[in-house]
Amino acid sequence: MRELLKTHDSFIDKSLLRVDPGALLKLLGEQEGMIDSHTAGLVEKYISECLTISSPEGAFFLTEALQSSSDDEITVPGLVFASGKIISKMLRHSAYYVFFVVTAGPEPEDLARSLMAEGNYLEGYVVDLIASALVDSAADQIQEQIRMIAKEGGMSITNRYSPGYCSWQVEEQQKLFSLFTEGSCGISLSESSLMNPVKSISGIIGMGAGVSYRDYTCEICSMLHCQFRTIGNQ
């Protein structure tokens, strides 16, 4: 495992990216009878277009997990992350931490902006939702690659957790990005710790013999109004 303690570029296979039309329709209000055939057609049309134009990239950095002096911190060689108690607890017993960055590329969000600028607000909103689903699917691929590395070492992985959630402040992305070369995967970080392209995700996954993956973890998160919160719990 020691030879893996470094940055790895992750190949994201576009043919394996998945966007669930049913999940998007739920977000758009299908349960309340608000979706007509026109909107459903837009979802199908723009899923196909966004899959074609997207340029997903990802990378991850595997490092040793060190014991922290506080139960609301995550410690690695040379860095201490103020992750908050929830994430620290979920990553407890990790032997390694895997930090990752992934993006769907700028193209889907550029399309969403262009549509909205033209006054096509529904189409723009649909594309924005699709772009979010695309980067999440790309992150799933990275997580699976990390799971396979863990499996080869007789270990398991945790769920992935990102700055900005579960009391882990988004400003902590500055520390996370310091683990990667500048401009890794074409992602830049602003002074206010926002990523560009916007449809990008950064985060951490725990790895070890004593950790486990949970199907859904919405119950641990305090973001009651997250647009994706109820999808996995219905």
FENNORCOR-V652900 format. One record per helix or strand. SS is the DSSP state (A for helix, B for strand). FROM is the first residue (numbers start at 1). LEN is the number of residues. If there is no record, write none. Layout:
ss: {SS,SS}
from: {FROM,FROM}
len: {LEN,LEN}
This chain:
ss: {A,B,A,A,A,A,B,B,B,B,A,B,A,A,B,A,A,B,B,B,A,A}
from: {2,7,14,21,30,37,57,66,74,79,85,96,107,121,156,170,184,188,195,200,218,231}
len: {3,4,3,7,3,17,8,1,3,3,6,8,11,32,6,8,3,2,2,9,3,3}
